[in-house]
Amino acid sequence: MMQARSSSPTGAALLIAATVLVAAVPSYFNLKTGSLTQQQAIQSTSQLVTLGEFEQVRTGLTIAQVSLLLGRSGEEVSRTEVPDAPVTALYLWQNPDGSRIDVTFQNGTVVAKSQSGLR
């Protein structure tokens, strides 16, 4: 019986330690997530698409070349695949302020481009 009582305070201490750990871990991860979000925001701001970059996009460039030129991958917003016709895809590169570059690709190469609000 004495051994049962002596292990009880140890069990209580372990329970308290586990409770503190469980309470602290989510806070730690929230701080880390917040830190990553701030870092991503800084990277996003440094990778804004600009009017100068838009002007460098040329007919015949591939999707990979345009993504490299603009510093990030675009978002494919539409794709048309019809038998006996070129595959047409529209990609968008948008800044947080809504300014953007739209590029149309046929069979993977630029055929048209447009921009809105770039400086």
N, CA, C and O of each residue as an XYZ file, in Angstrom:
476
protein
N       0.804     -1.189      0.000
C       0.000      0.000      0.000
C       0.847      1.254      0.000
O       0.506      2.245     -0.645
N       1.951      1.208      0.723
C       2.817      2.380      0.772
C       3.358      2.703     -0.614
O       3.482      3.872     -0.979
N       3.677      1.673     -1.381
C       4.192      1.913     -2.718
C       3.137      2.556     -3.602
O       3.462      3.395     -4.442
N       1.890      2.179     -3.427
C       0.817      2.775     -4.219
C       0.705      4.254     -3.918
O       0.482      5.055     -4.826
N       0.858      4.636     -2.642
C       0.778      6.048     -2.277
C       1.986      6.826     -2.783
O       1.840      7.975     -3.202
N       3.151      6.243     -2.756
C       4.338      6.965     -3.207
C       4.340      7.153     -4.725
O       4.897      8.132     -5.223
N       3.724      6.228     -5.463
C       3.669      6.402     -6.912
C       2.571      7.373     -7.309
O       2.604      7.916     -8.414
N       1.621      7.599     -6.457
C       0.522      8.513     -6.758
C       1.013      9.943     -6.965
O       0.585     10.577     -7.930
N       1.894     10.494     -6.108
C       2.400     11.845     -6.384
C       3.195     11.901     -7.686
O       3.146     12.904     -8.399
N       3.923     10.838     -7.999
C       4.658     10.798     -9.256
C       3.689     10.780    -10.428
O       3.905     11.461    -11.431
N       2.624     10.002    -10.300
C       1.594      9.957    -11.333
C       0.935     11.313    -11.504
O       0.655     11.733    -12.627
N       0.685     12.006    -10.390
C       0.085     13.340    -10.452
C       1.043     14.317    -11.124
O       0.622     15.159    -11.917
N       2.317     14.206    -10.813
C       3.309     15.089    -11.429
C       3.384     14.845    -12.935
O       3.487     15.790    -13.718
N       3.331     13.583    -13.335
C       3.342     13.263    -14.763
C       2.089     13.789    -15.454
O       2.153     14.282    -16.580
N       0.947     13.679    -14.771
C      -0.303     14.180    -15.337
C      -0.245     15.696    -15.510
O      -0.691     16.224    -16.529
N       0.300     16.390    -14.523
C       0.436     17.851    -14.615
C       1.397     18.216    -15.743
O       1.120     19.124    -16.526
N       2.515     17.516    -15.826
C       3.491     17.797    -16.888
C       2.881     17.551    -18.263
O       3.096     18.336    -19.187
N       2.126     16.473    -18.402
C       1.486     16.179    -19.683
C       0.455     17.245    -20.037
O       0.340     17.641    -21.197
N      -0.295     17.712    -19.036
C      -1.301     18.752    -19.270
C      -0.643     20.047    -19.728
O      -1.123     20.696    -20.657
N       0.449     20.422    -19.080
C       1.174     21.636    -19.466
C       1.720     21.494    -20.884
O       1.640     22.429    -21.680
N       2.266     20.341    -21.193
C       2.817     20.100    -22.526
C       1.729     20.182    -23.597
O       1.922     20.806    -24.640
N       0.598     19.553    -23.335
C      -0.507     19.578    -24.297
C      -1.017     21.001    -24.488
O      -1.389     21.378    -25.599
N      -1.039     21.792    -23.426
C      -1.493     23.180    -23.537
C      -0.466     24.042    -24.264
O      -0.835     24.979    -24.972
N       0.815     23.735    -24.094
C       1.865     24.571    -24.684
C       2.112     24.265    -26.154
O       2.450     25.174    -26.912
N       1.956     23.035    -26.577
C       2.271     22.642    -27.953
C       1.448     23.413    -28.980
O       2.028     23.915    -29.942
N       0.116     23.537    -28.829
C      -0.628     24.314    -29.834
C      -0.163     25.760    -29.925
O      -0.105     26.321    -31.019
N       0.170     26.371    -28.788
C       0.666     27.749    -28.821
C       1.966     27.834    -29.603
O       2.169     28.768    -30.377
N       2.837     26.870    -29.405
C       4.104     26.841    -30.125
C       3.855     26.757    -31.629
O       4.461     27.496    -32.405
N       2.970     25.863    -32.033
C       2.710     25.701    -33.461
C       1.989     26.904    -34.046
O       2.220     27.238    -35.208
N       1.124     27.568    -33.285
C       0.481     28.785    -33.778
C       1.522     29.869    -34.025
O       1.444     30.596    -35.015
N       2.490     29.976    -33.131
C       3.553     30.958    -33.342
C       4.340     30.612    -34.594
O       4.653     31.497    -35.391
N       4.662     29.349    -34.776
C       5.408     28.937    -35.957
C       4.593     29.194    -37.220
O       5.130     29.685    -38.213
N       3.314     28.869    -37.192
C       2.464     29.094    -38.359
C       2.389     30.576    -38.670
O       2.472     30.975    -39.831
N       2.230     31.404    -37.627
C       2.194     32.850    -37.832
C       3.484     33.344    -38.447
O       3.467     34.206    -39.326
N       4.592     32.810    -37.996
C       5.886     33.192    -38.538
C       5.988     32.822    -40.017
O       6.484     33.612    -40.821
N       5.527     31.640    -40.375
C       5.573     31.229    -41.771
C       4.656     32.092    -42.623
O       4.990     32.427    -43.759
N       3.505     32.451    -42.080
C       2.573     33.290    -42.825
C       3.203     34.650    -43.108
O       3.081     35.167    -44.219
N       3.871     35.235    -42.120
C       4.545     36.513    -42.337
C       5.644     36.363    -43.379
O       5.820     37.232    -44.233
N       6.374     35.276    -43.308
C       7.448     35.032    -44.272
C       6.870     34.879    -45.676
O       7.429     35.404    -46.639
N       5.751     34.161    -45.795
C       5.117     33.996    -47.099
C       4.623     35.331    -47.625
O       4.708     35.593    -48.825
N       4.104     36.184    -46.739
C       3.627     37.503    -47.165
C       4.780     38.340    -47.694
O       4.627     39.056    -48.683
N       5.924     38.257    -47.047
C       7.102     38.998    -47.509
C       7.535     38.475    -48.877
O       7.844     39.258    -49.775
N       7.557     37.147    -49.036
C       7.939     36.574    -50.326
C       6.937     36.950    -51.399
O       7.319     37.253    -52.530
N       5.648     36.935    -51.053
C       4.609     37.277    -52.022
C       4.774     38.717    -52.487
O       4.630     39.011    -53.674
N       5.077     39.622    -51.544
C       5.272     41.023    -51.892
C       6.496     41.193    -52.776
O       6.486     42.008    -53.699
N       7.547     40.434    -52.505
C       8.755     40.563    -53.312
C       8.585     39.914    -54.683
O       9.411     40.132    -55.569
N       7.543     39.129    -54.871
C       7.319     38.458    -56.147
C       6.103     39.031    -56.867
O       5.404     38.303    -57.572
N       5.849     40.309    -56.700
C       4.754     40.943    -57.422
C       5.066     40.938    -58.909
O       6.215     41.126    -59.310
N       4.047     40.725    -59.721
C       4.255     40.841    -61.161
C       4.161     42.315    -61.528
O       3.330     43.048    -60.993
N       5.020     42.737    -62.446
C       5.124     44.154    -62.795
C       4.862     44.370    -64.279
O       4.842     43.425    -65.068
N       4.661     45.629    -64.640
C       4.459     45.990    -66.039
C       5.704     45.639    -66.858
O       5.591     45.177    -67.994
N       6.877     45.856    -66.289
C       8.125     45.508    -66.980
C       8.213     44.024    -67.294
O       8.645     43.637    -68.379
N       7.801     43.193    -66.338
C       7.808     41.747    -66.583
C       6.766     41.378    -67.642
O       7.021     40.538    -68.505
N       5.597     42.009    -67.567
C       4.549     41.757    -68.564
C       5.080     42.026    -69.965
O       4.827     41.254    -70.891
N       5.817     43.121    -70.118
C       6.344     43.494    -71.433
C       7.366     42.485    -71.955
O       7.596     42.412    -73.162
N       7.984     41.703    -71.057
C       8.964     40.695    -71.477
C       8.324     39.377    -71.921
O       8.984     38.545    -72.544
N       7.044     39.188    -71.603
C       6.347     37.967    -72.032
C       6.140     38.043    -73.538
O       5.543     38.998    -74.034
N       6.620     37.061    -74.256
C       6.584     37.057    -75.721
C       5.885     35.812    -76.257
O       5.870     34.763    -75.614
N       5.313     35.949    -77.435
C       4.721     34.819    -78.146
C       5.767     33.725    -78.306
O       6.917     33.999    -78.649
N       5.359     32.482    -78.054
C       6.259     31.346    -78.219
C       6.916     30.869    -76.938
O       7.426     29.749    -76.899
N       6.922     31.694    -75.871
C       7.492     31.230    -74.604
C       6.625     30.110    -74.039
O       5.415     30.078    -74.266
N       7.244     29.199    -73.307
C       6.498     28.105    -72.674
C       5.951     28.559    -71.320
O       6.325     29.613    -70.805
N       5.069     27.751    -70.762
C       4.524     28.046    -69.433
C       5.658     28.115    -68.415
O       5.675     29.006    -67.566
N       6.598     27.189    -68.494
C       7.737     27.176    -67.566
C       8.579     28.439    -67.708
O       9.018     29.005    -66.708
N       8.806     28.882    -68.937
C       9.607     30.093    -69.161
C       8.897     31.330    -68.615
O       9.536     32.195    -68.015
N       7.592     31.420    -68.815
C       6.837     32.571    -68.301
C       6.839     32.547    -66.772
O       7.012     33.589    -66.140
N       6.651     31.383    -66.180
C       6.676     31.262    -64.719
C       8.028     31.678    -64.162
O       8.096     32.361    -63.140
N       9.094     31.276    -64.819
C      10.443     31.662    -64.403
C      10.635     33.168    -64.538
O      11.188     33.810    -63.645
N      10.184     33.721    -65.636
C      10.290     35.157    -65.882
C       9.529     35.965    -64.824
O      10.010     36.998    -64.359
N       8.337     35.483    -64.448
C       7.496     36.212    -63.496
C       7.798     35.864    -62.039
O       7.243     36.480    -61.129
N       8.662     34.895    -61.815
C       9.099     34.584    -60.462
C       8.201     33.659    -59.674
O       8.476     33.386    -58.506
N       7.146     33.174    -60.273
C       6.258     32.227    -59.603
C       5.336     31.584    -60.628
O       5.182     32.079    -61.745
N       4.729     30.479    -60.232
C       3.791     29.786    -61.111
C       2.482     30.549    -61.175
O       2.040     31.144    -60.192
N       1.874     30.520    -62.343
C       0.559     31.118    -62.489
C      -0.525     30.124    -62.124
O      -0.261     28.943    -61.902
N      -1.742     30.621    -62.067
C      -2.896     29.772    -61.783
C      -3.640     29.499    -63.087
O      -4.057     30.429    -63.777
N      -3.801     28.233    -63.415
C      -4.572     27.890    -64.611
C      -6.051     28.104    -64.284
O      -6.604     27.431    -63.414
N      -6.686     29.045    -64.986
C      -8.086     29.363    -64.696
C      -9.047     28.750    -65.699
O     -10.240     28.634    -65.416
N      -8.550     28.353    -66.870
C      -9.404     27.631    -67.816
C      -8.543     26.817    -68.768
O      -7.376     27.127    -69.009
N      -9.155     25.767    -69.299
C      -8.468     24.891    -70.254
C      -9.527     24.357    -71.210
O     -10.600     23.920    -70.794
N      -9.203     24.401    -72.498
C     -10.099     23.871    -73.518
C      -9.358     22.826    -74.331
O      -8.314     23.099    -74.923
N      -9.916     21.628    -74.349
C      -9.345     20.535    -75.134
C     -10.436     20.013    -76.059
O     -11.404     19.400    -75.609
N     -10.271     20.262    -77.351
C     -11.224     19.840    -78.375
C     -10.467     18.980    -79.382
O      -9.347     19.321    -79.762
N     -11.063     17.864    -79.823
C     -10.365     17.026    -80.811
C      -9.974     17.828    -82.055
O     -10.727     18.679    -82.527
N      -8.810     17.541    -82.559
C      -8.286     18.177    -83.779
C      -8.106     19.688    -83.646
O      -8.160     20.410    -84.642
N      -7.895     20.165    -82.427
C      -7.651     21.598    -82.193
C      -6.559     21.722    -81.128
O      -6.362     20.807    -80.328
N      -5.857     22.848    -81.120
C      -4.827     23.019    -80.091
C      -5.451     23.097    -78.693
O      -6.562     23.599    -78.520
N      -4.715     22.593    -77.710
C      -5.142     22.726    -76.315
C      -4.891     24.173    -75.912
O      -3.775     24.676    -76.038
N      -5.933     24.834    -75.430
C      -5.823     26.239    -75.045
C      -6.008     26.353    -73.539
O      -6.959     25.809    -72.978
N      -5.084     27.071    -72.885
C      -5.159     27.269    -71.437
C      -4.918     28.738    -71.116
O      -4.061     29.386    -71.716
N      -5.680     29.248    -70.170
C      -5.514     30.625    -69.699
C      -4.920     30.580    -68.301
O      -5.463     29.941    -67.400
N      -3.791     31.269    -68.133
C      -3.124     31.355    -66.834
C      -3.196     32.784    -66.325
O      -3.206     33.745    -67.094
N      -3.246     32.892    -65.003
C      -3.374     34.185    -64.337
C      -2.274     34.330    -63.295
O      -2.011     33.411    -62.520
N      -1.636     35.495    -63.288
C      -0.699     35.888    -62.237
C      -1.286     37.146    -61.626
O      -1.323     38.191    -62.276
N      -1.749     37.059    -60.377
C      -2.440     38.190    -59.758
C      -1.712     38.658    -58.509
O      -1.248     37.853    -57.703
N      -1.620     39.980    -58.363
C      -1.042     40.599    -57.182
C      -2.124     40.786    -56.123
O      -3.312     40.757    -56.442
N      -1.721     40.980    -54.856
C      -2.705     41.180    -53.789
C      -3.647     42.368    -54.025
O      -4.779     42.362    -53.541
N      -3.189     43.387    -54.764
C      -4.045     44.557    -55.015
C      -5.019     44.341    -56.175
O      -5.782     45.245    -56.515
N      -5.001     43.151    -56.784
C      -5.910     42.840    -57.888
C      -5.306     43.048    -59.269
O      -5.863     42.574    -60.259
N      -4.175     43.752    -59.357
C      -3.517     43.903    -60.660
C      -3.057     42.525    -61.115
O      -2.769     41.652    -60.296
N      -2.990     42.338    -62.443
C      -2.743     40.981    -62.910
C      -2.228     40.899    -64.331
O      -2.306     41.848    -65.111
N      -1.695     39.719    -64.636
C      -1.284     39.353    -65.988
C      -2.068     38.099    -66.367
O      -2.110     37.131    -65.607
N      -2.688     38.124    -67.545
C      -3.371     36.957    -68.106
C      -2.585     36.525    -69.337
O      -2.262     37.349    -70.193
N      -2.280     35.245    -69.425
C      -1.545     34.730    -70.584
C      -2.296     33.518    -71.137
O      -2.648     32.599    -70.398
N      -2.532     33.536    -72.442
C      -3.176     32.414    -73.122
C      -2.107     31.580    -73.812
O      -1.268     32.099    -74.548
N      -2.156     30.269    -73.555
C      -1.212     29.317    -74.143
C      -1.978     28.367    -75.058
O      -3.084     27.936    -74.734
N      -1.386     28.049    -76.190
C      -1.905     26.981    -77.045
C      -0.805     25.949    -77.196
O       0.318     26.261    -77.592
N      -1.154     24.716    -76.873
C      -0.174     23.624    -76.870
C       1.079     23.994    -76.085
O       2.192     23.624    -76.460
N       0.887     24.727    -74.993
C       1.979     25.023    -74.070
C       2.820     26.238    -74.371
O       3.790     26.492    -73.657
N       2.487     27.017    -75.418
C       3.266     28.224    -75.714
C       2.352     29.445    -75.790
O       1.171     29.331    -76.117
N       2.911     30.607    -75.484
C       2.156     31.863    -75.443
C       1.630     32.227    -76.826
O       2.363     32.219    -77.815
N       0.323     32.551    -76.869
C      -0.276     33.070    -78.101
C      -0.900     34.448    -77.878
O      -1.122     35.191    -78.835
N      -1.185     34.792    -76.615
C      -1.778     36.099    -76.314
C      -1.515     36.444    -74.853
O      -1.282     35.566    -74.023
N      -1.558     37.744    -74.558
C      -1.375     38.200    -73.180
C      -2.171     39.476    -72.979
O      -2.462     40.200    -73.931
N      -2.520     39.744    -71.726
C      -3.162     41.007    -71.366
C      -2.814     41.301    -69.915
O      -2.389     40.416    -69.172
N      -3.000     42.550    -69.525
C      -2.713     42.936    -68.149
C      -3.770     43.922    -67.686
O      -4.442     44.564    -68.493
N      -3.902     44.030    -66.392
C      -4.848     44.968    -65.808
C      -4.246     45.559    -64.538
O      -3.908     44.828    -63.606
N      -4.114     46.876    -64.505
C      -3.691     47.579    -63.298
C      -2.230     47.515    -62.932
O      -1.859     47.956    -61.844
N      -1.389     46.987    -63.789
C       0.040     46.901    -63.458
C       0.699     48.263    -63.551
O       0.279     49.129    -64.318
N       1.742     48.432    -62.751
C       2.514     49.683    -62.784
C       3.951     49.389    -63.111
O       4.767     50.308    -63.188
